[in-house]
Amino acid sequence: MDQAPGSPQVGQDGPGAPTCYRHPDRETGIRCTRCERPICPECMVSASVGFQCPDCVRSGSGTGQAPTASRPRTVAGGTVTADPRLFTKILIGINLAFYLVQLSVGPSFTERFELVGQAYLPSLGSLGGVADGQWYRLLTAMFLHGGYLHIAFNMLSLWWVGGPLEAALGRARYLALYFVSGLAGSALCYLVVAPNQASVGASGAIFGLFGALAVLMRRLRYDMRPVIALLVINLLLTFRGGIAWQAHIGGLVAGVVAGYAMVHAPRERRNLVQYGTCALVLVAVVVMTVIRTGQLT
């Protein structure tokens, strides 16, 4: 087939085509005309002759500009950063700080911020809960824990799953995934459990990360057996007594939905699909909350 003048020189590499040196998951037949490294369409920059990679452009060899090629991007389109686990560390720090306050202040602090539909709260001396307008409990309960083992297990899981996922998605997408998963877990818990049954923990958000990690590993064609085995073990433990399985299931479903949008969104509409899906999950959270509030008031 003839090529139009000025079009990229695409090689006949077939199934074994090289991958972009900045995006190893993308096969390409295009090479930088200066250093001859393979580059994908997102990275190629128009030069006086052919196309060049962003590194050669920055070194002064190119003449064009590509707004999306100035910084390396993750598989989901996020910016690659020097510390890909920074926000995971911050989330762990926030959870630990909340737990230290719980230990210092005592049950009254937990009672004011745990997830409860509607119940008499001794610390308030009156009825309280999400049904009484305290919607913030859907969020604050995500940072409270019920004991040393509870927070230790959750924080180890967050470190093990959250770090790689943050590196793969980028910080903004990772935070969006974490919070929509946690809120979805809280909303389902509020919708289903008895109104006077309290719930705390980051498990809903962490199960959302598990779901998104499974989607990502399938997208990259990695061996999924380790993450599936760990997810199955966690799900089996979920249905033991004393555990709010509703939060786990709600977070998992939200994580799979949002995670799929993160890693499969078409490049030309990436932000719209990714953040639009997160917005739809938040709409579902609001709908569940409104329905349950109407039942209790």
Beta strands, then each sheet from edge to edge (+ up, - down):
strand 1: 45-46
strand 2: 51-52
strand 3: 119-121
strand 4: 126-128
sheet 1: 1+ 2-
sheet 2: 3+ 4-
end
